[in-house]
Amino acid sequence: MKEEEKIYEEIINEIEKEGFKVKEEFKEKIKKEVKEKIKKELEKERKKVEKKKEEKEYFIRFSLNIRLQHLTLAVGCLLLIITGLPIKFHESFWAEIYFKLTGGIQVSRFLHRIGATLLVIVAIWHTIYLFTKEGRREFKELLPTKKDFFDFFQNIKYFLKLTDERPKFGRYSYIEKFDYWAVYWGMVIMIGSGTLMWFHNFFLGIIPKFILDIAREAHSDEALLATLAIIIWHWYNAHFNPEVFPFNPTIFTGKISKERMMKEHPLEYEKIMKEKNKE
């Protein structure tokens, strides 16, 4: 390489200007060191270029609207879980400790209602969103299909090592669809029963008390079920799955890498590529 020779000659000339006679053995050593140094620098630059290239290879998976809806839902649900479980298990020792640290059960009830308000807000927000062009498109993608049924059994076979072929998912897998529709079910039960309990004095004047008793039990049991579903099902599939552990940033950044897109949503990737080629 000309660059190597140039640097090598400059070093030798500088040494000889000082009145030193450079032996051939030493010249070879300098030449080798120069070569190694340039090689390392080139490798470093190559890695930088590759890293920049990889950073550019991503897809926008979720819009800002979807991400903000999810954030509101997540904050609301966490607040409901943190404040709701101690109320449900108020006789347990850990609940007593919690109430002492937070200022009592009335504080928990107040915070619980803030979480409930966030849940109502996101429910209304999402309903309005479904009437937008993007919302209608997303809703259509989230509708269950026959393919989801076959994908489920294909995935079971894959996990049991009965096949080497994983199911190919489109924009949403059956797992993500289950998450979505489970929220619908939870919203109806939790907001409906929660409203009856929140304004119990008003509703006692127009409905029998046993309906409020049913609402209280439904609210309590559905809350526990939702908590377990979020922690065991959703958090595992979204964040604790070994392929994305310890954290999947997609729902917060809206971006997904090309590598993950090809692996997790190959049918959507193929669809996007076909549309780009047509352009």
Secondary structure, 3 states (H helix, E strand, C coil): CHHHHHHHHHHHHHHHHCCCCCCHHHHHHHHHHHHHHHHHHHHHHHHHHHHHHHHHCEEECCCHHHHHHHHHHHHHHHHHHHHHHHHHCCCCHHHHHHHHHHCCHHHHHHHHHHHHHHHHHHHHHHHHHCCCHHHHHHHHHHCCCHHHHHHHHHHHHHHCCCCCCCCCCCCCCHHHHHHHHHHHHHHHHHHHHHHHHHCHHHHCCCCCHHHHHHHHHHHHHHHHHHHHHHHHHHHHHHHHCCCCCCCCCHHHHCEEEHHHHHHHCHHHHHHHHHHHHHC
